[in-house]
Amino acid sequence: MIHALRARRAILATGAALTAAVVLAGCGRSSDADPAAADVTIDDSPATGTIEFWAGGADGEALKGFLEAFEEENPDVTVNITPIPDSEIDTKVTTAIASGTVPDMTFLYSQTQASMLATEAFAAVPDGLVEPDAFFPNMWEAAQYDGAAHAVPWYTYAQALYYRKDLAEAAGVEAPATWEDWVPFSQAMQAQGAKWGFGLSAEWNQYTAQQFNDFSIQGGGSLISDDLKSWTLDTPENVAAMETLMGLVTGGYASADGPAFLDTTPWFSSGEMASYVTGPWFPGWLDEANGEGWSAEHVGVALEPAGPAGTTSALGGGSLAVFEDGKNTEAAWKLVKWMSEPENQVGWYNTFGNLPAVEAAWDDPVIADDPLLTTIKEAIPLASSVPAVPGWAQVASMLGAEMERAARGQATAAQVLADAQAKADQIGTGVE
């Protein structure tokens, strides 16, 4: 399924890349330019020339073989893929924008996408290139900038609650459906031998803050104002959400000392933790560690438990974007269109395990017949992104660190969020 480090990388971005994007946002094209692309038409003639394409990590290596089919259909085109380590691609892209030496197209991770598009270095998607309604709506919405789409979703996923269904069946309980179910579910799983009923992302960094973002939305709150100009961390809704999440730790149902991301497989396999919120790569990891078919016997998947405002989870994935100053943008757009066709989205899933951003591709039996993906498809339209502003990375790191005080009983949820609010006000959102 999805490669471990790249999957984690797609959830949240590094602060350095976001900071670079903030600086470059003032160096892009004039905002007076018409963002629409109605006067740009990409015809059906074969693509020609060389397409310079930057892609992160293992995606880039796998794309080399996958795109041979596009080159066969377009014999006068060459796709030159440059694989870039996941930890470096955002910085490399922003550096290229600043120096004016961009490729034709690149992959944008969903959680840095807003900051990258704010550089104004990317062209609006030509009218008629793709059908917007073909994509999951929240992924298409995430590709918007200045009134128009400036990227095309490539793959997507949502997180869900994975739990030890064998322990749940032995205990005679279902997966928790609401916040109120968390404690009795955890108690039942612990009675079956699990040390922890729930595995919190207890790294006390931006990943912990991303998990709290889910709880905030589930509780009817938000970490940021509607206009994205101010942080709203210390609202009553967020205090209640923090009390619920940290209460699982102080109540003895989740550990304040782990698991770290790469420890989740042994913790879950051994029963040290009985449930964990993560992405659709998790069953594959478990089968790799425990043998093919282990997940089918031991793993259940459910939507994250709903709070007062319902359920949500982290939205992940990414998009394809074409640089305004690329040398062969017409051919690049033709490649984007080809990669957006349902059969090619399914082909990429078969090649690399990334789940399609085009909804119709999910009807293919290879995806539709996988019971562990049914809940993921249900979760994607309900999923939410972390605040799509340049200041999120710094605020998230700070907030995650502050949350540890509540988990260890050193401060109340209200105190933690009041202190975090003051610090976040000093950091700002990066949106004027």
C-alpha positions as MATLAB code, in Angstrom:
seq = 'MIHALRARRAILATGAALTAAVVLAGCGRSSDADPAAADVTIDDSPATGTIEFWAGGADGEALKGFLEAFEEENPDVTVNITPIPDSEIDTKVTTAIASGTVPDMTFLYSQTQASMLATEAFAAVPDGLVEPDAFFPNMWEAAQYDGAAHAVPWYTYAQALYYRKDLAEAAGVEAPATWEDWVPFSQAMQAQGAKWGFGLSAEWNQYTAQQFNDFSIQGGGSLISDDLKSWTLDTPENVAAMETLMGLVTGGYASADGPAFLDTTPWFSSGEMASYVTGPWFPGWLDEANGEGWSAEHVGVALEPAGPAGTTSALGGGSLAVFEDGKNTEAAWKLVKWMSEPENQVGWYNTFGNLPAVEAAWDDPVIADDPLLTTIKEAIPLASSVPAVPGWAQVASMLGAEMERAARGQATAAQVLADAQAKADQIGTGVE';
ca = [
       0.000    0.000    0.000;
       1.312    3.537    0.606;
       4.973    3.975    1.513;
       5.416    4.795    5.194;
       7.431    7.993    5.176;
       5.734    9.369    2.067;
       2.309    8.663    3.549;
       3.220   10.545    6.710;
       4.755   13.316    4.621;
       1.481   13.776    2.749;
      -0.421   14.512    5.948;
       1.595   17.490    7.127;
       4.377   19.611    5.656;
       7.664   20.824    6.999;
       7.786   24.304    8.441;
      10.790   25.284    6.341;
       8.954   24.791    3.089;
       5.956   26.719    4.318;
       8.125   29.593    5.454;
       9.732   29.729    2.031;
       6.314   29.786    0.426;
       5.260   32.700    2.619;
       8.220   34.745    1.436;
       7.616   33.844   -2.183;
       3.917   34.682   -1.983;
       4.889   38.298   -2.367;
       7.107   37.541   -5.346;
       4.619   35.934   -7.700;
       2.548   37.339  -10.481;
       0.344   40.331  -10.009;
      -2.931   39.517   -8.305;
      -4.530   41.867  -10.848;
      -4.091   39.201  -13.501;
      -7.243   37.373  -14.524;
      -7.198   34.014  -12.658;
      -9.645   32.381  -15.057;
      -8.430   30.214  -17.900;
     -11.326   30.484  -20.333;
      -9.036   31.734  -23.110;
      -6.713   28.720  -22.795;
      -7.644   25.605  -24.746;
      -5.810   22.309  -24.695;
      -6.746   20.346  -27.815;
      -6.769   16.594  -28.369;
      -3.681   16.480  -30.566;
      -0.760   14.366  -29.324;
       1.658   15.923  -26.855;
       5.092   16.749  -28.200;
       8.460   17.825  -26.860;
       9.940   17.204  -23.417;
       7.935   17.540  -20.200;
      10.010   18.282  -17.122;
       8.140   16.771  -14.170;
       9.234   16.918  -10.514;
       7.776   14.306   -8.161;
       8.414   13.489   -4.530;
      10.257   10.431   -3.380;
       9.129    6.961   -4.332;
       6.334    8.388   -6.489;
       8.886    9.726   -8.914;
      10.684    6.423   -9.316;
       7.416    4.537   -9.891;
       6.103    7.151  -12.323;
       8.976    6.528  -14.714;
       7.595    3.163  -15.704;
       3.956    4.112  -15.319;
       4.157    7.023  -17.783;
       5.667    4.894  -20.527;
       2.057    4.271  -21.593;
       1.550    8.023  -22.084;
       4.727    8.210  -24.168;
       3.512    5.300  -26.311;
       0.238    7.128  -26.970;
       2.199   10.317  -27.706;
       5.296    9.101  -29.588;
       6.767   12.583  -30.019;
       6.848   13.385  -26.299;
       9.377   12.547  -23.588;
       8.491   12.792  -19.910;
      11.613   13.569  -17.921;
      10.826   12.805  -14.289;
      13.044   14.134  -11.545;
      12.468   12.251   -8.265;
      13.107   14.449   -5.254;
      13.189   13.266   -1.615;
       9.913   13.964    0.146;
      11.611   16.099    2.762;
      13.153   18.329    0.090;
      10.603   18.773   -2.675;
       8.759   21.783   -1.251;
      11.990   23.640   -0.592;
      13.315   22.754   -4.049;
      10.107   23.994   -5.700;
      10.122   27.305   -3.832;
      13.812   27.795   -4.609;
      13.141   27.158   -8.301;
      10.308   29.707   -8.257;
      12.567   32.304   -6.676;
      15.343   31.697   -9.210;
      13.033   31.453  -12.230;
      14.243   27.964  -13.142;
      11.058   25.938  -12.818;
      10.174   22.653  -14.529;
       6.935   22.276  -16.474;
       4.942   20.593  -13.715;
       5.205   19.202  -10.219;
       3.332   17.297   -7.580;
       1.947   19.325   -4.660;
       1.194   17.703   -1.316;
      -2.259   18.624   -0.074;
      -1.093   20.189    3.172;
       1.412   22.549    1.541;
      -0.670   23.147   -1.545;
      -2.338   26.366   -0.365;
       1.009   27.959    0.440;
       2.522   26.851   -2.840;
      -0.382   28.194   -4.883;
      -0.060   31.492   -3.019;
       3.304   32.006   -4.731;
       1.271   32.662   -7.902;
       3.785   30.606   -9.870;
       1.216   28.101  -11.106;
      -1.116   28.403  -14.082;
      -4.887   28.175  -13.750;
      -6.341   24.898  -14.978;
      -7.515   25.403  -18.584;
     -11.252   25.371  -19.128;
     -12.517   21.971  -20.201;
      -9.295   20.133  -19.387;
     -11.022   18.038  -16.722;
     -14.529   17.879  -15.293;
     -14.520   19.367  -11.755;
     -17.437   17.186  -10.679;
     -15.384   14.070  -11.392;
     -13.264   14.676   -8.283;
     -14.051   14.444   -4.607;
     -15.414   17.948   -3.892;
     -13.127   18.732   -0.954;
     -10.053   17.804   -2.986;
     -11.173   20.023   -5.868;
     -11.913   22.853   -3.437;
      -8.421   22.539   -1.992;
      -6.982   23.211   -5.467;
      -8.632   26.626   -5.730;
      -6.681   29.870   -5.591;
      -7.880   33.388   -6.378;
     -11.185   32.187   -7.773;
      -9.948   29.380  -10.031;
      -8.434   25.911   -9.833;
      -4.656   26.047  -10.116;
      -4.034   22.328   -9.642;
      -5.755   19.038  -10.456;
      -6.179   16.412   -7.695;
      -4.088   13.321   -8.337;
      -4.662   11.001   -5.383;
      -6.500   11.230   -2.093;
      -7.281    9.465    1.139;
      -8.851   10.118    4.515;
      -7.876    8.793    7.890;
     -10.154    6.446    9.811;
     -10.235    4.517   13.087;
      -8.495    1.152   12.782;
      -9.199   -1.201   15.665;
      -8.557   -4.767   16.752;
     -11.818   -6.342   15.645;
     -10.841   -9.692   17.169;
     -10.634   -8.085   20.607;
     -13.847   -6.144   19.993;
     -15.686   -9.313   18.989;
     -14.390  -11.113   22.069;
     -15.586   -8.197   24.214;
     -18.931   -8.012   22.450;
     -18.564   -4.342   21.517;
     -18.727   -2.318   18.326;
     -16.292    0.366   17.231;
     -16.985    3.654   19.033;
     -19.452    5.776   17.065;
     -19.476    8.908   19.261;
     -17.234   10.634   21.761;
     -19.339    9.106   24.540;
     -18.340    5.640   23.320;
     -14.604    6.204   23.678;
     -14.351    5.276   27.368;
     -16.554    2.142   27.406;
     -14.916    0.913   24.195;
     -11.446    1.435   25.673;
     -12.427   -0.271   28.915;
     -13.778   -3.269   27.002;
     -10.610   -3.567   24.915;
      -8.398   -3.269   27.971;
     -10.429   -6.031   29.608;
      -9.354   -8.223   26.665;
      -5.689   -7.575   27.396;
      -4.917   -4.362   25.521;
      -2.765   -2.000   27.551;
      -4.296    1.052   25.896;
      -7.745    1.271   24.347;
      -6.651    4.070   22.005;
      -3.327    5.062   20.483;
      -2.916    8.824   20.588;
      -0.431   10.501   18.250;
       1.662   11.279   21.312;
       4.680   12.843   19.669;
       3.667   16.286   20.979;
       4.396   18.038   17.726;
       2.484   19.083   14.600;
       1.085   15.586   14.142;
      -0.516   15.723   17.580;
      -1.976   19.120   16.678;
      -3.348   17.662   13.450;
      -5.175   15.026   15.485;
      -6.596   17.740   17.720;
      -7.793   19.573   14.601;
     -10.088   16.584   13.949;
     -11.500   16.775   17.470;
     -11.970   20.535   17.147;
     -14.100   20.153   14.017;
     -15.990   17.198   15.472;
     -16.835   19.397   18.452;
     -18.165   22.225   16.311;
     -15.064   24.367   16.634;
     -12.281   25.556   14.388;
      -8.657   26.438   14.975;
      -8.838   29.408   12.609;
     -11.301   32.131   11.642;
     -13.370   31.885    8.483;
     -11.264   34.564    6.782;
      -8.056   32.695    7.748;
      -6.604   35.830    9.327;
      -6.680   34.894   13.006;
      -6.335   31.828   15.208;
      -9.298   30.714   17.311;
      -7.680   28.145   19.579;
      -9.212   28.983   22.957;
     -12.925   28.874   22.150;
     -15.311   26.919   24.417;
     -15.779   24.319   21.677;
     -12.044   23.737   21.469;
     -11.671   23.544   25.233;
     -14.333   20.810   25.305;
     -12.572   18.995   22.438;
      -9.237   19.214   24.243;
     -10.780   17.899   27.432;
     -12.207   14.932   25.537;
      -8.981   14.051   23.744;
      -6.637   14.610   26.688;
      -9.136   12.948   28.997;
      -8.361    9.674   27.236;
      -4.781   10.067   28.440;
      -5.463   11.252   31.968;
      -8.152    8.575   32.316;
      -5.668    5.831   31.520;
      -7.024    4.855   28.117;
      -4.198    6.253   25.979;
      -0.488    6.658   26.612;
       1.282   10.009   26.903;
       4.496    8.289   25.810;
       3.665    6.939   22.384;
       3.410    5.434   19.958;
       5.677    7.276   17.588;
       4.500    6.987   13.991;
       6.695    4.047   13.017;
       5.914    2.271   16.309;
       2.224    1.985   15.505;
       2.578   -1.378   13.745;
       4.211   -3.241   16.681;
       1.934   -1.543   19.231;
      -1.160   -2.553   17.270;
       0.085   -6.025   16.338;
       0.924   -6.934   19.910;
      -2.311   -5.525   21.298;
      -0.474   -2.877   23.314;
      -2.978   -0.477   21.775;
      -6.365   -1.563   20.496;
      -7.230    1.291   18.143;
      -5.492    4.035   16.200;
      -6.498    6.787   13.770;
      -4.415    6.568   10.611;
      -4.565    6.174    6.840;
      -5.360    3.322    4.421;
      -1.744    2.170    4.247;
      -2.032    0.696    7.754;
      -3.469   -2.763    6.888;
      -0.668   -3.234    4.370;
       1.934   -2.455    7.022;
       0.301   -4.921    9.388;
       0.278   -7.681    6.769;
       3.926   -7.018    5.974;
       4.776   -7.357    9.656;
       2.520  -10.273   10.549;
       1.886  -12.172    7.335;
      -0.560  -11.874    4.459;
      -4.153  -11.992    5.655;
      -3.452  -10.859    9.208;
      -5.466   -7.670    8.718;
      -8.468   -9.516    7.337;
      -8.650  -11.486   10.573;
      -7.654   -8.857   13.110;
      -8.479   -5.401   11.766;
     -11.711   -3.448   11.630;
     -12.115    0.077   10.287;
     -14.686    2.722   11.156;
     -15.251    6.433   10.808;
     -13.758    8.504   13.579;
     -16.213    8.797   16.488;
     -18.545   11.756   16.058;
     -18.586   14.701   18.398;
     -21.452   17.182   18.816;
     -20.930   18.429   15.234;
     -20.438   15.033   13.605;
     -17.372   13.222   12.339;
     -14.366   14.218   10.280;
     -10.800   13.075    9.782;
      -7.619   14.292    8.171;
      -7.743   14.689    4.395;
      -4.561   13.739    2.594;
      -3.192   13.325   -0.887;
      -2.088   15.837   -3.428;
      -2.410   17.413   -6.842;
      -0.643   18.042  -10.129;
       0.239   21.625  -10.969;
       1.737   23.260  -14.063;
       4.098   26.215  -13.734;
       3.121   29.438  -15.444;
       6.704   29.799  -16.691;
       7.216   26.201  -17.791;
       8.681   25.723  -21.251;
       6.200   23.076  -22.410;
       2.995   23.815  -20.507;
       0.685   22.592  -23.285;
       2.166   19.101  -23.191;
       2.218   19.198  -19.384;
      -1.516   19.882  -19.288;
      -2.097   16.974  -21.670;
      -0.225   14.743  -19.265;
      -2.311   16.041  -16.346;
      -5.463   15.231  -18.306;
      -4.220   11.724  -19.087;
      -3.339   11.101  -15.446;
      -6.870   12.195  -14.456;
      -8.660    9.599  -16.564;
     -10.324    6.953  -14.350;
      -8.577    4.007  -15.956;
      -5.191    5.629  -15.411;
      -6.055    6.494  -11.824;
      -6.857    2.809  -11.268;
      -3.621    1.923  -13.029;
      -1.671    4.114  -10.619;
      -3.433    2.445   -7.670;
      -2.378   -0.947   -9.045;
       1.155    0.345   -9.577;
       1.763    2.237   -6.356;
      -1.235    1.932   -4.048;
      -2.341    5.581   -4.098;
      -6.120    5.924   -3.995;
      -7.811    7.844   -6.841;
      -8.980   11.447   -6.570;
     -11.496   10.742   -9.352;
     -14.590    9.220   -7.762;
     -15.485    6.973  -10.724;
     -12.202    5.111  -10.351;
     -13.400    3.797   -6.995;
     -15.997    1.683   -8.832;
     -13.279   -0.556  -10.231;
     -13.488   -3.966   -8.519;
      -9.876   -3.842   -7.366;
     -10.869   -0.979   -5.064;
     -14.619   -1.467   -4.645;
     -14.242   -5.089   -3.514;
     -11.734   -4.290   -0.747;
     -13.793   -4.113    2.490;
     -11.105   -2.108    4.290;
     -11.438    0.659    1.674;
     -15.227    0.996    1.893;
     -15.006    3.150    5.009;
     -12.214    5.231    3.485;
     -14.444    6.127    0.532;
     -17.159    7.110    3.003;
     -14.684    9.169    5.019;
     -13.152   11.182    2.168;
     -16.130   13.522    1.555;
     -16.342   14.110    5.321;
     -12.640   14.779    5.755;
     -11.073   18.149    6.509;
      -7.688   19.700    5.946;
      -5.612   21.359    8.606;
      -5.748   25.169    8.336;
      -4.498   25.965    4.848;
      -2.306   28.908    5.800;
       1.453   29.423    5.881;
       1.494   29.894    9.667;
       0.056   26.465   10.408;
       3.358   24.588   10.584;
       4.771   26.834   13.304;
       1.510   27.049   15.231;
       0.981   23.299   14.964;
       4.413   22.518   16.372;
       3.797   24.898   19.247;
       0.282   23.611   19.920;
       1.384   19.987   19.907;
       4.072   20.758   22.473;
       1.598   22.680   24.647;
      -0.847   19.757   24.609;
       1.607   17.560   26.475;
       1.070   19.682   29.598;
      -2.627   18.783   29.601;
      -1.881   15.109   29.011;
       0.492   14.967   31.962;
      -1.832   16.868   34.287;
       0.380   19.949   34.425;
      -2.305   22.325   33.148;
      -5.995   22.277   32.289;
      -7.224   22.228   28.725;
      -8.391   25.832   29.126;
      -4.966   26.928   30.381;
      -3.160   25.123   27.567;
      -5.318   26.688   24.885;
      -5.141   30.166   26.431;
      -1.344   29.985   26.425;
      -1.328   28.551   22.904;
      -3.670   31.312   21.719;
      -1.305   34.004   22.982;
       1.642   32.413   21.212;
      -0.358   31.837   18.027;
      -1.388   35.492   17.968;
       2.286   36.401   17.910;
       3.023   33.937   15.094;
       0.029   34.920   12.946;
      -1.572   32.926   10.146;
       0.420   34.336    7.243;
      -2.757   35.682    5.615;
      -3.244   39.437    5.489;
];
